[in-house]
Each structure stands twice: as C-alpha cells, then as structure tokens.
Amino acid sequence: MSRPASPSAATARGRAPTLRTILRGMMALPLLAAFAGCTGPGAPAAGPAAELALPPMQEFPPTPATPPRRPNAEMVQDFMDLSFSLETGRAVPVFTRFEGTIRVRMTGEAPATARRDLGRLIARLRSEAQVPVAAAGAGEPAEITVEFLPRRVMQRLVPRAACFVAPRVSSWDAYRRASRAELDWTTLNQRDQAAIFVPNDTAPQEIRDCLHEEMAQALGPLNDLYRLPDSVFNDDNIHTVLTGFDMLMLRATYAPELHSGMTAGAVGQRLPAILARLNPRGERGAAPHPDPTPRAYVQAIETALGPGTSASGRRAAAQDAVQIAESRGWNDARAGFAWLALGRLSLGHDRETARLAFARAAQIYEARPELALQSAHADMQLAAFALAAGEADAALALTSRALPLAAGAENAALLASLLMVRAEALDLTGRPSEARAVRLDSLGWARSGFGSDAEVRARLLNIAALSPVNRARPQ
C-alpha cells in the first residue's frame, strides 16, 4: 500500500515508503506509444484526436462492493498474515485497532473532489464494514486526520511516497518532529491517533485511491500480500478501491469478539467463528496453506519497478521475478504480475518480448475468475498491440471484454485508455461517428484518471499514434 508500514532507514530521518508507494503508477498504464515511436506532449496531433475539446470530468456512482467469493478458511489465513506482519517481514506482536467512535477530519488545501470521495468512503465503511467511523464535527477532536499538501513538500521528507499513513501523529508538522520509535506500528497496543498525507496536486483518481488505501491501513491491516487476488492490500496496485474482501477484513477487525492487545493466538482462535457469522456463504471446504512469497520475489519486483536501476537492470529483475514464479509453480496473481512487469519494461526495447509477456499474463489471469480485473490490464496492453498491427477486430474484442471490468473497479484511467484504443479501432473499421462518440466518452474519464488537460491530451495522442492510419499521416 502507498504508505510506510514501518519506519526504515531509507531517508535521513529513517522514514521510507513501502513497496506499493514505489510501484504506484509504474505498472497499470505505461505509455503505450513507447513501442510505436511518435507523439508526446507538444507533438502534432494525430488524426481525429486533434479535433475534440475536453468535456467535463465523469464520475462513478457510489456502488457497494461485491461480497468475496473465496472460502472463509482461506481468508482466515489472509487476515492473520495481514494483521500480524509488516511488509518488511517484522512481526506485529499484538492486535491493534481504534476502540470507540473514529472521527475523521480533513486539513490543508483539499481538491474539490476529495471531500466528496472521503464522504463516500466513510459512508461505505459504515454500511459495508460496520466500522464506527464518522466525519469530525466543528470543534471535535479527530482520531484520523487527512492532511493535503503539495507533493513536492511531502517528497522532500519522504522522496518516493505517493501518499502514506503514520501512527501517533495528527499533522505534517507533528510527523516531521516525531521520532522513529513514535512512528513504529509494532510498538502500539491500541490505535488512538493516525494521520494520512495525500498530495493535493495530482489526478482525482490518484487522490481517491490514496484515501481508500491509507484509510484502510489506518483502520485495519498493516501488511500487503502479493498473493491476494481481490484486495487493495496487494502491492500490485491492480485494485484501487476497497473490495468486498477488504470490507470483510475491516468488519472482522472491528468485530465485538476482538479488542486491542490480543495476541495472534487469541485472535486466531476466535476468527473462524467471526468469519462464519459475517460471511456464512464462505463456509465451504478447507483451504490449502498458501505458498509464502519469498523475499527474492519482492526484491526482484522492487528492483524492476522502483527507481535507481538502469533499464537493463530493471528488465533483468523482472526476468528474475518471472523465473521465481515459474520455479515455484505459481499460476496466481504473483505469476501474472511478474509477466505484466516484464511486458511493461520491455515496451520500447523488444516489442515481441513485451507482447509475449502480456499474452502470458493474460493466459494466467483468464484461467482464474478471481483475476478478472488483472486480465483487463493485460487485455489493455494486447489491444494496443492489436491496434498497432492494424488488427481492429481483435482490438475491439479485447476492449469489449475489458471495459466492464474497468468500470466495475472504478478505474477511470484504465477505462479511458481502453476507450481511446477502441475509438481508434472503430476508425480503422470505417465507423467514424461511433469512434468520435467513444473518444469523447474517453476524455471525460481521462480527466478523472490522468488529471491535467496536458496529460489527458498526451494520453490521447499517444494512443492515436498507435493506429497505422495515424502513423502514416504526415506530422
């Protein structure tokens, strides 16, 4: 998740973001025109893409999450691993949560969309997870503070952080003054105060995603697990809003049978009955013990997608992650993600390697229904390849399959990119009116997913440049 799960020695004051901070934005939507050459910000417009004015930003309606479909026995192990370990591998000695009403306050210069998104999130947490959380009233103290500040200010102290949460503080100034020990989650016996820090100068979707992920950690599990197919508590950054699994984990966290200070053994004894009560549909069958994710895989992914490594070194690290997944016989989210990373890093270097890697990721994802959203990410890349090859029907089929998944996951950036690819494919099939309508629709979602007008237009031009027709057009 995009936050420091615990302090570690990566900055001068010993604070470091976790892996999800490093990966945020690196994987989901690489610049597709990297393997087509061509356009970028300030380049001449390609084809019909140049003609459109930007429409108002589109928004997803409030929608409750689909309940998890996995067996409770499997999710018992997930809860224990999420709650009693940090991403660094350090053990969390006792179970902690807030006790009593949890009031949330926003401070700083918040973007216009942030208050609405936070209000919707609080409403979902109350109704779906039964967490006693509410907006703090005027003059009331707050257990959780969400502070908005410019990214450059935040990254002076935590250079690679997209957003993060810290315990025992209620402001940026307090965080700056706090000692490493004060910011250590493993020393808590109960959660009394936490602060979430979010940049106010990024895309609306990025801000919303930060609110979901960091609020979830502030309230509940501290760990992320690569094996999870259906959760924001996964460093692959595929799910960006709280899922049915996440809501169940939070509801179990605040079950009356549990309280702060309990040991792992005590929680483990009560948890099966808690999940049976909260999720009776999950009472079916046993679950095999999951194969642990070795540290070598985590390090390979971190090297592949993090900063400070050469392009060739990143590709080699992605190959290492693929080899680890293959050697362990994985066919789960971890295996697909390794191939997705390799494909992303091969764009602009070796088109065929990239295409084959995305195809292998899609094959893994499509074999498991719980990985449908992951499949949509792979299909996006394959649709771009199909468009670049002039295979319009293939691009249309891939985007048709992926679009409802992107919309269901409330991923505006993915949705916009799929629509842009689809518009170009429609133009190739001689359906310009339909293409124009789809392209216009894409721009409303792009304003949510990518933020600034310049970034929206750059994305539109890059995808338009994939089309053989536009590549042949004089610039």
C-alpha positions, 0 to 999 in steps of 0.5 A, a space after each residue: 500500500 502507498 504508505 510506510 508500514 514501518 519506519 526504515 532507514 531509507 531517508 535521513 530521518 529513517 522514514 521510507 515508503 513501502 513497496 506499493 508507494 514505489 510501484 504506484 503508477 509504474 505498472 497499470 498504464 505505461 505509455 503505450 506509444 513507447 513501442 510505436 515511436 511518435 507523439 508526446 506532449 507538444 507533438 502534432 496531433 494525430 488524426 481525429 484526436 486533434 479535433 475534440 475539446 475536453 468535456 467535463 470530468 465523469 464520475 462513478 456512482 457510489 456502488 457497494 462492493 461485491 461480497 468475496 467469493 473465496 472460502 472463509 478458511 482461506 481468508 482466515 489465513 489472509 487476515 492473520 498474515 495481514 494483521 500480524 506482519 509488516 511488509 518488511 517481514 517484522 512481526 506485529 506482536 499484538 492486535 491493534 485497532 481504534 476502540 470507540 467512535 473514529 472521527 475523521 477530519 480533513 486539513 490543508 488545501 483539499 481538491 474539490 473532489 476529495 471531500 466528496 470521495 472521503 464522504 463516500 468512503 466513510 459512508 461505505 465503511 459504515 454500511 459495508 464494514 460496520 466500522 464506527 467511523 464518522 466525519 469530525 464535527 466543528 470543534 471535535 477532536 479527530 482520531 484520523 486526520 487527512 492532511 493535503 499538501 503539495 507533493 513536492 513538500 511531502 517528497 522532500 521528507 519522504 522522496 518516493 511516497 505517493 501518499 502514506 499513513 503514520 501512527 501517533 501523529 495528527 499533522 505534517 508538522 507533528 510527523 516531521 518532529 516525531 521520532 522513529 520509535 513514535 512512528 513504529 506500528 509494532 510498538 502500539 497496543 491500541 490505535 488512538 491517533 493516525 494521520 494520512 498525507 495525500 498530495 493535493 496536486 495530482 489526478 482525482 483518481 490518484 487522490 481517491 485511491 490514496 484515501 481508500 488505501 491509507 484509510 484502510 491501513 489506518 483502520 485495519 491491516 498493516 501488511 500487503 500480500 502479493 498473493 491476494 487476488 481481490 484486495 487493495 492490500 496487494 502491492 500490485 496496485 491492480 485494485 484501487 478501491 476497497 473490495 468486498 474482501 477488504 470490507 470483510 477484513 475491516 468488519 472482522 477487525 472491528 468485530 465485538 469478539 476482538 479488542 486491542 492487545 490480543 495476541 495472534 493466538 487469541 485472535 486466531 482462535 476466535 476468527 473462524 467463528 467471526 468469519 462464519 457469522 459475517 460471511 456464512 456463504 464462505 463456509 465451504 471446504 478447507 483451504 490449502 496453506 498458501 505458498 509464502 512469497 519469498 523475499 527474492 520475489 519482492 526484491 526482484 519486483 522492487 528492483 524492476 519497478 522502483 527507481 535507481 536501476 538502469 533499464 537493463 537492470 530493471 528488465 533483468 529483475 523482472 526476468 528474475 521475478 518471472 523465473 521465481 514464479 515459474 520455479 515455484 509453480 505459481 499460476 496466481 496473481 504473483 505469476 501474472 504480475 511478474 509477466 505484466 512487469 516484464 511486458 511493461 519494461 520491455 515496451 520500447 526495447 523488444 516489442 515481441 518480448 513485451 507482447 509475449 509477456 502480456 499474452 502470458 499474463 493474460 493466459 494466467 489471469 483468464 484461467 482464474 475468475 478471481 483475476 478478472 480485473 488483472 486480465 483487463 490490464 493485460 487485455 489493455 496492453 494486447 489491444 494496443 498491440 492489436 491496434 498497432 498491427 492494424 488488427 481492429 477486430 481483435 482490438 475491439 474484442 479485447 476492449 469489449 471484454 475489458 471495459 466492464 471490468 474497468 468500470 466495475 473497479 472504478 478505474 477511470 484511467 484504465 477505462 479511458 485508455 481502453 476507450 481511446 484504443 477502441 475509438 481508434 479501432 472503430 476508425 480503422 473499421 470505417 465507423 467514424 461517428 461511433 469512434 468520435 462518440 467513444 473518444 469523447 466518452 474517453 476524455 471525460 474519464 481521462 480527466 478523472 484518471 490522468 488529471 491535467 488537460 496536458 496529460 489527458 491530451 498526451 494520453 490521447 495522442 499517444 494512443 492515436 499514434 498507435 493506429 497505422 492510419 495515424 502513423 502514416 499521416 504526415 506530422 
